[in-house]
Amino acid sequence: MTDNMLRAVARNGGVVQVNFFNGFDDADFHKAMEAQAKDKAAAVQKYVDQMKGEGKSVSYVDEDRIEREWMAKIPRPPLKMLIDHIDHIAKVAGIDHVGLGSDFDGVSGATPQGIDSAADLPKITQALLDRGYSASDIHKILGENLLRVFGEVERVSREMQAQKAASK
């Protein structure tokens, strides 16, 4: 997102959920990913063709395995890169407008070094503490900001439902 987009989210009261996918957060990783895209697609297609030739179906899990193998060829950036993104959003949009949106279920193993699952989230907490973030600010990043927005969405939904009922 551009800084103007970040400021617009803040003006609207929203939260930018930082995705952990290296292809979004690290320019070098993204370039390497683009450079291998044709070969990776060819490897997937070769596997699909082979399975179809054997009369077998191909599942998402099969294709994901191949994607992960290709992603593993690209060096993973350090955790610092992810923390830099969180820090930038907090500085531009404000601490009340940043959260975590890991996307562990869809990033095919392409996350920063040391961040492989939700079990590694304490490393993000520690990195934010090391940067001087307060416990209160970290709580906001780890979920309070998103819960605030969800609460607002629920409030507006109730108001809209009440208005609709009153207009009948």
ZIURWO-V663539 format. One record per residue. N is the residue number from 1. OMEGA is omega in whole degrees, -180 to 180 (NA if undefined). BURIAL is 1 if it has 24 or more other C-alpha atoms within 12 Angstrom, else 0. Layout:
BEGIN
n=[N	N]
omega=[OMEGA	OMEGA]
burial=[BURIAL	BURIAL]
END
This chain:
BEGIN
n=[1	2	3	4	5	6	7	8	9	10	11	12	13	14	15	16	17	18	19	20	21	22	23	24	25	26	27	28	29	30	31	32	33	34	35	36	37	38	39	40	41	42	43	44	45	46	47	48	49	50	51	52	53	54	55	56	57	58	59	60	61	62	63	64	65	66	67	68	69	70	71	72	73	74	75	76	77	78	79	80	81	82	83	84	85	86	87	88	89	90	91	92	93	94	95	96	97	98	99	100	101	102	103	104	105	106	107	108	109	110	111	112	113	114	115	116	117	118	119	120	121	122	123	124	125	126	127	128	129	130	131	132	133	134	135	136	137	138	139	140	141	142	143	144	145	146	147	148	149	150	151	152	153	154	155	156	157	158	159	160	161	162	163	164	165	166	167	168]
omega=[176	177	177	177	179	179	178	177	179	179	-180	178	-177	-179	174	179	-176	178	-177	-176	-178	179	176	-167	-176	-176	-180	178	180	179	179	178	178	-178	-178	-172	-178	-180	178	179	179	178	178	-179	178	179	180	-180	179	-180	178	178	178	179	-179	176	180	-180	175	-178	179	-179	179	179	179	178	180	178	180	179	-179	178	-178	179	179	178	179	177	-180	-179	179	-180	176	179	178	-179	-180	180	179	-180	-176	-175	-177	-175	-179	-173	178	178	180	177	-167	-175	179	-177	-176	-175	174	175	-177	178	-179	178	176	179	-176	-179	178	178	-179	-180	177	177	177	178	-179	180	178	175	180	178	176	177	178	177	180	179	180	176	178	-179	-176	176	-177	179	-180	178	177	-180	177	178	178	178	179	179	-180	178	178	178	-179	178	179	178	180	179	-180	-178	-180	NA]
burial=[0	0	0	0	0	1	1	0	1	1	0	0	1	1	1	1	1	1	1	1	1	1	1	1	1	1	0	0	1	0	0	1	1	0	0	0	0	0	0	1	0	0	0	1	0	0	1	0	0	0	0	0	0	0	0	0	0	0	0	0	0	0	1	1	0	1	1	1	0	1	1	1	0	1	0	1	1	0	1	1	1	1	1	0	1	1	1	1	1	1	0	1	1	1	1	1	1	1	1	1	1	1	0	1	0	0	1	1	1	1	1	1	1	1	1	1	0	0	0	0	1	0	0	1	1	0	1	1	0	0	0	0	0	0	0	0	1	1	1	1	1	1	1	1	1	1	0	0	1	0	0	0	0	0	0	0	0	0	0	0	0	0	0	0	0	0	0	0]
END
